[in-house]
């Protein structure tokens, strides 16, 4: 018997004895009174213990719910993944691109939980008759422990749904970046001067393919990537690698552009059937240049050869190839479909022959063409880079800004963009 029980029985017995002394009841009656009083006291003591247990249990459940709400609030705010390593401008963005329905479900679950936490805990008791005495016996709390734990479970499930939605969004981000990366890689592989510069993009695309196919880069089967940081790293690498190479845009009705610059070269042909004539802005720019040459130095500049149609270019190249052979002709004449003359953006000045080299006109053009948006397209000493021998008469219109940039830097368009000097696919 515990000390507490012993003391309680002593008190009950003392009460009973005092009643006996006062009333002169028999010893048997005294025993019955004592037993009755003890049962009443036991029920009341049990009720106290039960109430305390209920409150402790529900308080513990509410404490767990408070922790769950705090964690969910961070998930809702998108700050749960923030660490000191995350740049200031990228913090709080964990839910970018996440399904809004998942976020709203979590928001509703958190709101319900906060309402439950704000409400007081109420105890419900029922009267129990013990020895003809009413004793309040606690039977439940409002909310119950089960209610609170269910609310916690709902918040946790909603938070997990947001985390899962993040993985879905991150995976989609990789797939979107991969589509762009694969397209950029495909557009550059045939035209890059140095295939090694595409290594970073190839590696990033391979990592993206691994995410898409749920396989490692070497093709061995593996589980899909479910690490959010890993997925975002793959997406970032893809976006960075893709952006490091200028966009190549091919259209059926205009020259291909590389980084927004129209390009016509051995590596980048014109679309079939493209027949624009001489571009008006090119003619206007040349007229301004010719006027300046005349005013400044008394020189005469004129267009010896401007726009050529596909058939014109085919005839020109065919004549040179017949005379010198295609290998030699390829050094100074373009095959049909690959000539800048067909774009209406290029022209030959005065005398398209070696006789023009070293003339006052050639010297002035080399020094001043950029002022009017032109460059000497095939400079001396850069045949291996452009694919053509030095042609001081062949001018290409690029606009003043780009022409000045390339001229000042001593760069060709191929060097500026990283383009190959070889015919695309070994065009015949």
HELIX and SHEET records of a PDB file:
HELIX    1   1 UNK A    3  UNK A   23  1                                  21    
HELIX    2   2 UNK A   27  UNK A   77  1                                  51    
HELIX    3   3 UNK A   88  UNK A   90  5                                   3    
HELIX    4   4 UNK A  100  UNK A  118  1                                  19    
HELIX    5   5 UNK A  145  UNK A  189  1                                  45    
HELIX    6   6 UNK A  195  UNK A  198  5                                   4    
HELIX    7   7 UNK A  199  UNK A  213  1                                  15    
HELIX    8   8 UNK A  228  UNK A  243  1                                  16    
HELIX    9   9 UNK A  280  UNK A  297  1                                  18    
HELIX   10  10 UNK A  310  UNK A  324  1                                  15    
HELIX   11  11 UNK A  326  UNK A  329  1                                   4    
HELIX   12  12 UNK A  340  UNK A  343  5                                   4    
HELIX   13  13 UNK A  354  UNK A  356  5                                   3    
HELIX   14  14 UNK A  360  UNK A  368  1                                   9    
HELIX   15  15 UNK A  369  UNK A  372  5                                   4    
HELIX   16  16 UNK A  383  UNK A  386  1                                   4    
HELIX   17  17 UNK A  400  UNK A  409  1                                  10    
HELIX   18  18 UNK A  413  UNK A  417  1                                   5    
HELIX   19  19 UNK A  424  UNK A  426  5                                   3    
SHEET    1   A 2 UNK A 122  UNK A 130  0                                        
SHEET    2   A 2 UNK A 133  UNK A 142 -1                                        
SHEET    1   B 3 UNK A 248  UNK A 251  0                                        
SHEET    2   B 3 UNK A 254  UNK A 258 -1                                        
SHEET    3   B 3 UNK A 261  UNK A 262 -1                                        
SHEET    1   C 4 UNK A 303  UNK A 305  0                                        
SHEET    2   C 4 UNK A 346  UNK A 349 -1                                        
SHEET    3   C 4 UNK A 391  UNK A 397 -1                                        
SHEET    4   C 4 UNK A 374  UNK A 378 -1                                        
END                                                                             
